[in-house]
Amino acid sequence: MDLRATLTPVFEDRFGTIPPIIVRAPGRVNIIGEHTDYNDGFVLPMAIDRAVWIALRRRRDRQVTVHSLDYSESTTFSLDRLRSAGKGWSEYLRGVAWALQTAGYALAGWEGVMVGDVPVGSGLSSSAATELAAARAFASVSDLEWEAVTMARLCQKAENEWVGVNCGIMDQMVSAAARAGHTLFLDCRSLTFEHIPIPADLSVVVLDTATRRGLVDSAYNERRAQCETTAHFFGVHALRDVDKHTFEARASELDPLTCRRARHVISENDRVTQAVVALRDGDAATLGAILDTSHASLRDDFEVSCQALNIMVDISRLAPGCFGARMTGAGFGGCAVAIVHAEKIQEFASHVARKYAQQTGLTPNIYICQAAEGAGPLLSSS
């Protein structure tokens, strides 16, 4: 959906001119590789055709003024006196400004209008989309060279240290560096990546369970701490450094809970590399089976699924054209993802929506996604 038609008239009403700059940054869905990013592991996300958009123009002072159409409210802050305003959407803008300035970038002020169609709290990374859109806005008015890895790191820093969510690098990297029609095979330690094309006969479907969770106050940080403790037990920097054979040889020395947590991360890293091979080979059946195994691991070993997600995954697997499905995102609610034969996509979506509503009483949102381009400017008069 192109949100320029929404942004432009509002910008004209507020500022009396057409917007000289429009930027966008996409949300993402992770095909495979859950809770591996902060363990320095491998992930395989793709950017989706839902994004955060900002129409803006440069100011002559050091003020930033943004009106959010989604929240029907505005925020204003000074780049010379950055302070937290508490919680809320504007903290992502302030955090990005803080991270950029901390890194030595000279920023100009700007004013604009923001809107997005990435569902908030669904696990599709509306936060990273907001951060990268803000970074693109600052880069556009401040004449900054855009370097995707650097900007992704700084946006992660904003979320970690300003907003207070101890997220890994995956969300920001795929929003910054994705390529249309491709997944992003990312090494979360080196931040090297490869674009892996999605076969034309496959569709990626995001299945929103209509349940929500918050990251800051969730068990996400607890899981991360458990992983760090286990890495310390093995004498390595991160669980990425523990292979399957080493783990199995010493698994009996771990308490049962820690053992399950580590087993998920170590096996999930293997699944990512297997999924890349399946994608390259166009082997949808193998790719689907890998997704199914991932969900079982997230449900039983990492224990971040929930009843709604399990129901959604079970229904999807039995739907026409589905090769495999799993929960995606941090867990405890939000979305699942399914790999579906493109010719069966409408039949699949109708089946899942009907069955899920019957079993849960909830109305799901089903997004048939296209793999989108990463963050970028859409229009500039300069």
C-alpha positions as CSV (number, residue, x, y, z in Angstrom):
1,M,0.0,0.0,0.0
2,D,1.4,3.4,-1.0
3,L,0.7,5.8,1.8
4,R,1.9,8.8,-0.1
5,A,-1.7,9.6,-1.0
6,T,-2.5,9.9,2.7
7,L,0.6,11.8,3.7
8,T,0.8,14.5,1.0
9,P,-2.5,16.3,1.6
10,V,-2.0,16.4,5.3
11,F,1.5,17.8,4.9
12,E,0.1,20.4,2.5
13,D,-2.6,21.4,5.0
14,R,0.0,21.8,7.8
15,F,2.9,23.4,6.0
16,G,1.3,25.0,2.9
17,T,3.5,23.1,0.4
18,I,4.0,19.7,-1.1
19,P,6.5,17.6,0.9
20,P,10.0,18.0,-0.6
21,I,11.1,14.7,0.9
22,I,9.3,11.4,1.6
23,V,11.0,8.4,3.2
24,R,9.8,5.0,4.1
25,A,11.2,2.0,6.0
26,P,9.5,-1.5,6.0
27,G,8.5,-3.9,8.7
28,R,9.6,-7.4,8.5
29,V,8.7,-11.0,8.9
30,N,11.2,-13.6,9.9
31,I,11.0,-16.7,7.8
32,I,13.3,-18.7,10.1
33,G,15.8,-18.0,12.9
34,E,14.0,-17.0,16.0
35,H,15.9,-15.8,19.1
36,T,19.1,-16.5,17.3
37,D,20.0,-12.9,16.5
38,Y,21.1,-11.9,20.0
39,N,23.0,-15.1,20.3
40,D,25.2,-14.0,17.3
41,G,23.5,-16.5,15.1
42,F,21.9,-16.7,11.7
43,V,18.5,-15.4,10.6
44,L,16.4,-15.3,7.4
45,P,13.9,-12.5,7.5
46,M,12.4,-10.5,4.6
47,A,11.1,-6.9,4.5
48,I,7.3,-6.8,3.9
49,D,5.3,-4.4,1.9
50,R,4.0,-2.6,5.0
51,A,6.1,0.3,6.2
52,V,6.4,3.6,8.1
53,W,6.4,6.7,5.9
54,I,7.4,10.2,6.8
55,A,6.8,13.3,4.6
56,L,9.1,16.1,5.7
57,R,11.1,19.2,5.1
58,R,14.2,20.7,6.6
59,R,13.9,23.4,9.3
60,R,16.4,26.2,9.7
61,D,16.7,25.5,13.5
62,R,17.5,22.4,15.5
63,Q,13.9,21.5,16.3
64,V,12.1,18.3,15.2
65,T,8.3,18.5,14.9
66,V,6.4,15.4,13.8
67,H,2.7,14.7,13.6
68,S,1.6,11.0,13.7
69,L,-1.5,10.2,11.8
70,D,-1.7,6.8,13.5
71,Y,-1.8,8.3,17.0
72,S,-3.5,11.7,16.1
73,E,-0.9,13.6,18.1
74,S,2.3,15.6,17.6
75,T,5.7,15.7,19.2
76,T,8.4,18.4,19.3
77,F,11.9,18.2,20.6
78,S,15.2,20.0,20.4
79,L,18.3,18.3,19.1
80,D,20.3,20.3,21.5
81,R,18.3,19.2,24.6
82,L,17.2,15.6,24.0
83,R,15.3,14.2,26.9
84,S,13.0,11.2,27.2
85,A,9.3,11.9,27.2
86,G,8.5,8.6,28.8
87,K,6.9,5.9,26.6
88,G,5.3,6.1,23.2
89,W,5.9,6.4,19.5
90,S,8.0,9.6,19.8
91,E,10.7,7.9,21.9
92,Y,11.8,6.0,18.8
93,L,12.4,9.4,17.0
94,R,14.3,10.8,20.0
95,G,16.3,7.7,20.4
96,V,17.5,7.7,16.8
97,A,18.4,11.4,17.1
98,W,20.4,10.6,20.2
99,A,22.2,7.6,18.7
100,L,23.1,9.5,15.6
101,Q,24.5,12.5,17.5
102,T,26.3,10.2,19.9
103,A,28.0,8.7,16.9
104,G,29.2,12.1,15.8
105,Y,26.7,13.0,13.1
106,A,25.7,16.6,12.7
107,L,21.9,16.7,12.5
108,A,19.5,19.3,11.1
109,G,16.0,19.9,12.3
110,W,13.0,18.9,10.3
111,E,9.2,18.9,10.4
112,G,6.9,16.4,9.0
113,V,4.0,13.9,9.1
114,M,4.3,10.2,9.8
115,V,2.0,7.3,9.1
116,G,2.5,3.5,9.0
117,D,0.6,0.3,8.1
118,V,2.9,-2.1,10.1
119,P,0.6,-3.6,12.7
120,V,1.9,-2.5,16.2
121,G,2.6,-5.2,18.7
122,S,2.2,-8.0,16.2
123,G,5.8,-9.1,15.8
124,L,6.3,-7.4,12.4
125,S,8.7,-4.9,13.8
126,S,6.9,-1.6,13.6
127,S,9.6,-0.3,16.0
128,A,12.5,-1.0,13.6
129,A,10.5,0.5,10.7
130,T,9.9,3.7,12.7
131,E,13.6,3.9,13.7
132,L,14.9,3.4,10.1
133,A,12.3,5.8,8.7
134,A,13.5,8.4,11.3
135,A,17.2,7.6,10.4
136,R,16.3,8.1,6.7
137,A,14.6,11.4,7.5
138,F,17.6,12.7,9.4
139,A,20.0,11.5,6.7
140,S,17.9,13.3,4.0
141,V,17.9,16.7,5.7
142,S,21.4,16.5,7.1
143,D,23.2,15.3,4.0
144,L,24.4,12.1,5.6
145,E,25.8,9.2,3.6
146,W,23.5,6.2,4.0
147,E,25.4,3.1,5.1
148,A,22.9,0.4,5.9
149,V,24.9,-1.6,8.5
150,T,26.0,1.5,10.3
151,M,22.4,2.9,10.4
152,A,21.0,-0.4,11.5
153,R,23.5,-0.6,14.4
154,L,22.6,2.9,15.5
155,C,18.9,2.2,15.4
156,Q,19.5,-0.9,17.4
157,K,21.4,1.2,19.9
158,A,18.4,3.6,20.1
159,E,16.1,0.8,20.9
160,N,18.4,-0.9,23.4
161,E,19.7,2.1,25.3
162,W,17.0,4.8,24.8
163,V,13.8,2.9,24.5
164,G,14.9,0.1,26.8
165,V,14.2,-3.0,24.7
166,N,17.2,-5.4,24.6
167,C,16.6,-6.5,21.0
168,G,19.1,-8.0,18.6
169,I,20.2,-6.6,15.3
170,M,17.9,-8.5,12.9
171,D,15.0,-6.2,12.7
172,Q,17.0,-3.1,12.0
173,M,19.3,-4.8,9.5
174,V,16.5,-6.2,7.3
175,S,14.6,-2.9,7.4
176,A,17.8,-1.1,6.3
177,A,19.3,-3.6,3.8
178,A,16.5,-5.7,2.3
179,R,16.0,-6.2,-1.5
180,A,12.7,-6.6,-3.1
181,G,11.8,-10.2,-4.0
182,H,14.4,-11.7,-1.7
183,T,15.0,-12.8,1.9
184,L,18.0,-11.6,3.8
185,F,20.4,-14.3,5.0
186,L,22.2,-12.5,7.8
187,D,25.1,-13.4,10.0
188,C,24.2,-11.5,13.2
189,R,27.8,-11.5,14.4
190,S,29.7,-10.2,11.4
191,L,26.6,-8.5,9.9
192,T,27.5,-9.9,6.5
193,F,24.4,-10.8,4.5
194,E,23.2,-12.3,1.3
195,H,20.0,-11.8,-0.6
196,I,18.3,-15.1,-1.3
197,P,15.5,-14.9,-4.0
198,I,12.1,-16.3,-3.2
199,P,10.8,-18.7,-5.9
200,A,7.9,-17.2,-7.9
201,D,5.5,-20.0,-7.1
202,L,5.8,-19.5,-3.3
203,S,3.9,-16.9,-1.2
204,V,4.8,-15.8,2.3
205,V,1.7,-15.2,4.4
206,V,1.7,-13.5,7.8
207,L,-1.1,-14.7,10.1
208,D,-1.9,-12.1,12.8
209,T,-3.6,-13.9,15.7
210,A,-5.2,-10.7,17.0
211,T,-3.3,-11.1,20.3
212,R,-0.7,-8.6,21.4
213,R,2.3,-8.5,23.8
214,G,4.8,-5.9,24.9
215,L,8.5,-6.4,24.6
216,V,9.9,-4.2,27.4
217,D,8.1,-5.9,30.3
218,S,8.0,-9.4,28.8
219,A,10.0,-12.6,29.2
220,Y,12.2,-11.6,26.3
221,N,14.9,-10.2,28.5
222,E,14.7,-13.3,30.7
223,R,15.2,-15.6,27.7
224,R,18.2,-13.5,26.6
225,A,19.8,-13.7,30.0
226,Q,19.3,-17.5,30.1
227,C,21.1,-17.7,26.8
228,E,24.0,-15.6,28.0
229,T,24.3,-17.7,31.2
230,T,24.5,-20.9,29.1
231,A,27.1,-19.4,26.7
232,H,29.2,-18.7,29.8
233,F,28.8,-22.3,30.9
234,F,30.3,-23.4,27.6
235,G,33.1,-20.9,27.9
236,V,32.1,-19.1,24.7
237,H,31.0,-15.5,23.7
238,A,27.6,-16.6,22.5
239,L,25.5,-19.8,21.8
240,R,26.4,-19.4,18.1
241,D,29.8,-20.9,19.1
242,V,28.3,-24.1,20.4
243,D,27.8,-26.8,17.8
244,K,25.3,-29.6,18.1
245,H,27.9,-32.3,19.1
246,T,29.4,-30.1,21.8
247,F,26.0,-29.4,23.2
248,E,24.9,-33.0,23.3
249,A,28.1,-34.1,25.0
250,R,27.6,-31.7,27.9
251,A,23.8,-31.4,27.9
252,S,23.4,-33.6,31.0
253,E,25.4,-31.0,33.0
254,L,22.8,-28.4,32.5
255,D,19.6,-28.0,34.4
256,P,16.5,-29.1,32.3
257,L,15.3,-25.6,31.7
258,T,18.7,-24.2,30.6
259,C,19.2,-27.3,28.4
260,R,15.9,-26.7,26.6
261,R,16.7,-23.0,26.0
262,A,20.1,-23.8,24.6
263,R,18.9,-26.7,22.4
264,H,16.5,-24.4,20.7
265,V,19.1,-21.8,19.8
266,I,21.7,-24.3,18.6
267,S,19.2,-26.3,16.5
268,E,17.6,-23.1,15.1
269,N,20.9,-21.9,13.8
270,D,21.2,-25.2,11.8
271,R,17.6,-24.8,10.5
272,V,18.4,-21.4,9.1
273,T,21.3,-22.7,7.0
274,Q,19.1,-25.6,5.9
275,A,16.3,-23.3,4.9
276,V,18.7,-21.2,2.7
277,V,19.6,-24.4,0.8
278,A,16.0,-25.3,0.4
279,L,15.2,-21.8,-0.9
280,R,18.0,-22.0,-3.4
281,D,16.8,-25.4,-4.6
282,G,13.2,-24.3,-4.8
283,D,12.4,-27.1,-2.4
284,A,9.2,-25.9,-0.8
285,A,8.4,-29.2,1.0
286,T,11.7,-29.2,2.8
287,L,11.4,-25.5,3.7
288,G,8.0,-26.1,5.1
289,A,9.2,-29.0,7.2
290,I,11.9,-26.8,8.6
291,L,9.4,-24.2,9.6
292,D,7.3,-26.9,11.3
293,T,10.2,-28.1,13.3
294,S,11.1,-24.5,14.3
295,H,7.7,-24.0,15.8
296,A,7.9,-27.2,17.8
297,S,11.2,-26.0,19.2
298,L,9.9,-22.5,20.0
299,R,6.8,-24.0,21.7
300,D,8.5,-26.8,23.7
301,D,12.1,-25.8,24.3
302,F,12.1,-22.0,24.2
303,E,8.5,-21.8,25.5
304,V,7.6,-18.5,23.8
305,S,4.5,-19.6,21.9
306,C,1.0,-19.4,23.2
307,Q,-2.4,-21.1,22.7
308,A,-3.5,-18.6,19.9
309,L,-0.2,-19.1,18.0
310,N,-0.4,-22.9,18.3
311,I,-3.9,-22.9,17.1
312,M,-3.1,-20.7,14.1
313,V,-0.1,-22.8,13.2
314,D,-2.0,-26.1,13.4
315,I,-4.9,-24.7,11.3
316,S,-2.5,-23.3,8.7
317,R,-0.7,-26.6,8.2
318,L,-3.9,-28.3,7.3
319,A,-5.0,-25.5,4.9
320,P,-4.9,-25.9,1.1
321,G,-1.5,-25.2,-0.4
322,C,0.5,-24.8,2.9
323,F,4.0,-26.3,3.0
324,G,4.7,-25.3,6.6
325,A,4.1,-22.7,9.3
326,R,5.4,-21.4,12.6
327,M,5.1,-18.6,15.1
328,T,7.3,-15.6,14.2
329,G,8.7,-12.8,16.2
330,A,9.5,-12.7,19.9
331,G,6.4,-14.8,20.8
332,F,3.7,-14.8,23.5
333,G,1.2,-13.6,20.9
334,G,1.4,-11.7,17.6
335,C,1.9,-13.5,14.3
336,A,2.7,-16.8,12.6
337,V,4.2,-17.1,9.1
338,A,3.3,-19.7,6.5
339,I,4.9,-20.7,3.2
340,V,2.0,-21.3,0.7
341,H,1.8,-22.3,-3.0
342,A,1.0,-19.1,-4.8
343,E,-1.9,-20.6,-6.8
344,K,-3.6,-21.7,-3.5
345,I,-3.2,-18.4,-1.7
346,Q,-6.8,-17.2,-1.6
347,E,-8.2,-20.6,-0.7
348,F,-5.6,-20.9,2.1
349,A,-6.4,-17.5,3.5
350,S,-10.2,-18.1,3.5
351,H,-9.7,-21.5,5.2
352,V,-7.5,-20.2,7.9
353,A,-9.6,-17.1,8.7
354,R,-12.7,-19.2,9.0
355,K,-11.2,-22.0,11.1
356,Y,-9.3,-19.7,13.4
357,A,-12.4,-17.6,14.1
358,Q,-14.4,-20.7,14.9
359,Q,-11.8,-22.1,17.3
360,T,-10.9,-18.9,19.1
361,G,-13.7,-16.4,18.6
362,L,-11.0,-13.9,17.4
363,T,-10.9,-12.4,13.9
364,P,-7.4,-12.8,12.5
365,N,-5.7,-10.5,10.0
366,I,-4.1,-12.3,7.1
367,Y,-1.4,-10.5,5.1
368,I,-0.2,-11.9,1.8
369,C,3.2,-10.3,1.7
370,Q,5.6,-9.3,-1.0
371,A,9.3,-9.1,-0.2
372,A,10.0,-5.3,-0.2
373,E,13.0,-3.0,-0.6
374,G,14.7,-1.7,2.5
375,A,14.6,1.8,3.8
376,G,14.9,4.6,1.3
377,P,13.8,8.0,0.1
378,L,10.8,8.1,-2.2
379,L,10.8,11.7,-3.3
380,S,13.2,14.6,-3.0
381,S,13.3,18.0,-4.6
382,S,17.0,18.4,-3.8
